[in-house]
């Protein structure tokens, strides 16, 4: 009986280890800030994968308040631990809101993409836009970071992660920054549109296109 139990544990661990991993490295937008974690877009992604027959396991390594510097510092260990097939990078919004230099944000994201590629992980980049009160020049340069990196590295890009959500006050929490549970399904759809071709083995082309979504208010 004891031997049978050990064999079952061994078999279960092998099944778990064989599951391809999608690692989400993000900030509060992916950490389900202010809502039940089970209603966040990352949890909804795991449900979608199961419903559509994909074997992938989603690991959410997102931390509220994180910056690209924090994500870059955490990434090597996360890549080594989870060996993800796909890395979803959702960072940079806090850099912009804090007025950190665009060149630092660009460099950190660039290094994260390179680290992922070197670890045989395929990156997916989620872009962000800043509130208009930051000024047109700054917001356009910030948005350009994601387009530039997606084009240079030829990685899939969601141009504006909160498109169609940020301009609906009823879908935003009182701080005007974080979406409510009602906005999470649309956020998932933005990601799914770029992620599913990756799951099906399609090679990323020039996905650094503009988006008609309204900028974050």
ABEGO torsion letter per residue (X at the ends): XAAAAAAAAAAAAAAAAABBBBBBBBBAAAAGBGBBAAABAAAAAAAAAAAAGBABBBBBABBBGBBAAAAAAAAAAAAAAAGBABBBBBBGAAAAAAGBBAAAAAAAAAAAAAAAAAAGBBBBBBBBBBBAAAEAAAAAAAAAAAAAAAAAAGBBBBABAABGAAABAAABBAAGABBBAAAAAAAAAAAAAAAAAAAAGBBBBBABBBBABBBBX
